[in-house]
Amino acid sequence: MIEKTKREVESEYSKANGHEYDAQVIYGDTDSVMVKFGPNDLPRVMQLGAEAADFVTAKFIKPIKLEFKKVYYPYLLISKKRYAGLYWTKPEKWDKMDSKGIETVRRDNCRLVSTVIETCLHKMLINQDVQDAENYVKQTISDLLQNKIDMSQLVITKALAKADYDGKQAHVELAKRMKQRDAGSAPALGDRVAYVIIKGVKGGLMKFAVKTVTCLGCKTPLRANNSLNKDGAVCRNCRPRMAELYQKQVATASELQVRFSRLWTQCQRCQGSLHQVVLCTSKDCPIFYMRKKAQKDVEDTNAVLDRFDMNEW
């Protein structure tokens, strides 16, 4: 049916039959056919679509019928069953931004992917500014590499449908590790497993690697020959700036502590008491990841402050 529809449309709506453009069937699957007629005039294209539907219907026996449904303009065709575009049923105003088979509607991707794809489609299809979409993607990638993206945007959740899969699946491997640590709290079949993908270590020797302590001023690795304390804060050359660097670190720690306190208070209000320890572990709440990350940032900053030896001043 698809092949016959393609032949009939492309042969009928062609320059050889007196039309201004050669029509082209650019997509077809089980229940739909998409045709590029050529004109940029939306009412004219809708008219051609309705005419083509009646023309092709007459070529088939009943009850086979082809109906004109909508116009996509602009239209982004990625691959089979994966496309997006502005959905038009009347020439005055588009109805919605429609997408099929791409990450805006898939559940097996993190929230960041859906947000980026949705924003890019809005910029390309509605604003028709491809360069702005490209700049947005570059900025998002930059923020991701600089750890500026909230953890809740990176969480992926997948259902644990069965114990054994043909290949290794991240959520299945995680569930196995959780079961080894604590079988009582490990996810069972049917539960959704939440996880975040991080960059793994390369090579077996990486587990024995020791992180080198660097100067907070010039980032030079601290050793016995260039500092008074190889676990301290600064090297010999940056000692005159110790007070300045300490003040900056205290300011950073204060900002992070305020952020953590606000998130902690928000969670206390959510559980109904400002005088109890927060017990909530709801991984579906974005505040949970914000609070945990803020807590970790405070701990890391305090560890850096502990590197300052007041006896060296």
LINFEN-V359522 format. One record per backbone hydrogen bond with DSSP energy under -0.5 kcal/mol. CO is the residue of the C=O (numbers start at 1). NH is the residue of the N-H. If there is no record, write none. Layout:
BEGIN
CO NH
CO NH
END
This chain:
BEGIN
1 5
2 6
3 7
4 8
5 9
6 10
7 11
8 12
9 13
12 14
13 23
14 17
14 19
15 18
21 23
24 26
24 36
27 34
32 29
34 26
34 27
35 37
36 24
40 42
41 45
42 46
43 47
44 48
45 49
46 50
47 51
48 52
49 53
50 54
51 55
52 56
53 57
54 58
56 59
56 60
57 60
61 64
65 67
71 73
71 88
74 86
75 77
76 78
76 84
79 82
82 78
82 79
83 100
84 76
85 98
86 73
86 88
87 95
87 96
88 71
90 93
96 87
96 98
98 85
100 83
102 105
110 114
111 115
112 116
113 117
114 118
115 119
116 120
117 121
118 122
119 123
120 124
121 125
121 126
122 126
122 127
123 129
129 133
130 134
131 135
132 136
133 137
134 138
135 139
136 140
137 141
138 142
139 143
140 144
141 145
142 146
143 148
143 149
144 147
150 153
151 154
152 155
153 112
155 111
156 195
158 193
159 161
160 190
169 173
170 174
171 175
172 176
173 177
174 178
175 179
176 180
177 181
178 182
182 185
182 186
188 191
191 160
192 194
193 158
195 156
201 203
203 206
204 207
205 208
206 209
213 222
215 219
220 215
223 226
223 227
226 236
229 232
233 216
236 239
238 241
239 242
241 245
242 246
243 247
244 248
245 249
246 250
247 251
248 252
249 253
250 254
251 255
252 256
253 257
254 258
255 259
256 260
257 261
258 262
259 263
260 264
261 265
262 266
263 267
264 268
265 269
266 270
267 271
268 272
268 273
269 272
281 283
282 285
284 286
285 288
285 289
286 290
287 291
288 292
289 293
290 294
291 295
292 296
293 297
294 298
295 299
296 300
297 301
298 302
299 303
300 304
301 305
302 306
304 307
305 308
307 309
308 310
309 312
310 313
END
